[in-house]
Amino acid sequence: QEEEFKKYLASGKLDAFISRIEEVLMKTARASDIPGFDVAIAFGLATLPKYVLEITPKGRDFFEWLLLQETQQVTD
């Protein structure tokens, strides 16, 4: 799964979505307010059951991996 996540990140297609992840995780913004929500859904990282995006288990794994990568870069 790590290779898959690296591809997602390298594509740059999730950059706008990642920049607003706090709002997504806290469910304080509607999907239409979050740029790149369609890409996150296409990659299976989020779902849209109503008007608020929800992170899927795969999405949680991705953001956990991303946070660990960022932490590792800071300590290197």
C-alpha positions as CSV (number, residue, x, y, z in Angstrom):
1,Q,0.0,0.0,0.0
2,E,3.0,2.3,0.6
3,E,3.9,2.3,-3.1
4,E,0.3,3.2,-4.0
5,F,0.4,6.1,-1.5
6,K,3.7,7.3,-2.9
7,K,2.1,7.4,-6.4
8,Y,-0.9,9.4,-5.1
9,L,1.4,11.9,-3.4
10,A,3.8,12.2,-6.4
11,S,1.0,12.8,-8.8
12,G,0.2,16.1,-7.1
13,K,-3.5,15.5,-7.6
14,L,-4.2,15.4,-3.9
15,D,-2.2,18.5,-2.9
16,A,-5.3,20.8,-2.6
17,F,-7.2,18.1,-0.7
18,I,-4.3,17.5,1.7
19,S,-4.0,21.2,2.4
20,R,-7.6,21.1,3.7
21,I,-7.5,17.8,5.5
22,E,-8.1,19.3,9.0
23,E,-11.5,20.5,7.8
24,V,-12.3,17.1,6.3
25,L,-11.3,15.2,9.4
26,M,-13.3,17.6,11.6
27,K,-16.2,17.5,9.2
28,T,-16.5,21.3,9.2
29,A,-16.6,21.8,5.5
30,R,-19.0,20.6,2.8
31,A,-17.5,18.5,0.0
32,S,-18.1,21.3,-2.5
33,D,-15.8,23.6,-0.4
34,I,-12.9,21.2,-0.5
35,P,-10.8,21.3,-3.7
36,G,-9.8,17.9,-5.0
37,F,-12.5,16.0,-3.1
38,D,-13.4,14.2,-6.4
39,V,-9.8,12.9,-6.7
40,A,-9.8,11.7,-3.1
41,I,-13.1,9.8,-3.8
42,A,-11.6,8.4,-7.0
43,F,-8.6,7.1,-5.2
44,G,-10.8,5.5,-2.5
45,L,-9.6,7.8,0.3
46,A,-12.9,9.5,0.9
47,T,-16.6,8.9,0.4
48,L,-19.5,11.3,0.1
49,P,-22.6,9.7,1.8
50,K,-24.3,13.1,2.1
51,Y,-22.9,16.5,1.8
52,V,-19.9,16.0,4.1
53,L,-16.9,14.0,3.1
54,E,-15.9,11.1,5.2
55,I,-12.5,9.5,5.2
56,T,-12.5,5.8,4.4
57,P,-10.3,3.2,6.2
58,K,-7.9,3.5,3.2
59,G,-8.0,7.3,3.6
60,R,-7.1,6.9,7.3
61,D,-4.2,4.6,6.4
62,F,-3.0,7.2,3.8
63,F,-3.0,10.1,6.2
64,E,-1.4,8.1,8.9
65,W,1.3,7.1,6.4
66,L,1.6,10.8,5.2
67,L,2.0,12.1,8.8
68,L,4.7,9.5,9.5
69,Q,6.5,10.4,6.3
70,E,6.5,14.1,7.3
71,T,7.7,13.3,10.8
72,Q,10.5,11.1,9.4
73,Q,11.6,14.0,7.1
74,V,11.8,16.4,10.0
75,T,14.0,14.0,12.1
76,D,16.3,13.0,9.2
